[in-house]
């Protein structure tokens, strides 16, 4: 088994909190990620209510 097999088969996740005026800005940012562009990773966008976003 190649040494990288264990790394790639282990569930990995991350979290980013991004402030943007429009969801399109966030989608464009995620699409520029090299891991997403290579097909190695995906991303989802979940808006936060304004009531809990910092001002």
SVG drawing of the C-alpha trace seen along z (x, -y; Angstrom):
<svg xmlns="http://www.w3.org/2000/svg" viewBox="-31 -46 36 48">
<polyline fill="none" stroke="black" stroke-width="0.4" points="0.0,0.0 1.4,-3.4 2.2,-5.7 -0.3,-8.3 -3.2,-5.8 -3.9,-6.1 -3.9,-9.9 -6.3,-10.1 -8.7,-7.4 -9.0,-9.1 -12.1,-11.4 -10.9,-15.0 -12.9,-18.2 -12.4,-21.8 -14.5,-24.9 -14.2,-28.4 -16.3,-31.4 -16.3,-34.0 -17.9,-37.4 -19.2,-38.5 -22.0,-40.7 -23.3,-38.0 -23.2,-34.2 -21.6,-34.4 -18.5,-35.9 -18.2,-32.9 -18.8,-30.4 -16.1,-32.1 -13.6,-31.9 -14.3,-28.2 -14.0,-27.5 -10.5,-29.0 -9.3,-26.5 -6.6,-24.2 -8.0,-21.2 -11.5,-21.9 -10.1,-22.6 -8.2,-19.3 -11.3,-17.3 -9.7,-16.3 -12.1,-18.3 -15.6,-19.9 -17.2,-22.8 -20.6,-23.8 -21.9,-27.3 -24.4,-27.7 -25.4,-31.3 -25.5,-32.5 -28.4,-34.6 -27.4,-38.2 -28.4,-38.0 -25.3,-35.9 -22.8,-37.3 -20.5,-39.9 -20.8,-43.5"/>
</svg>
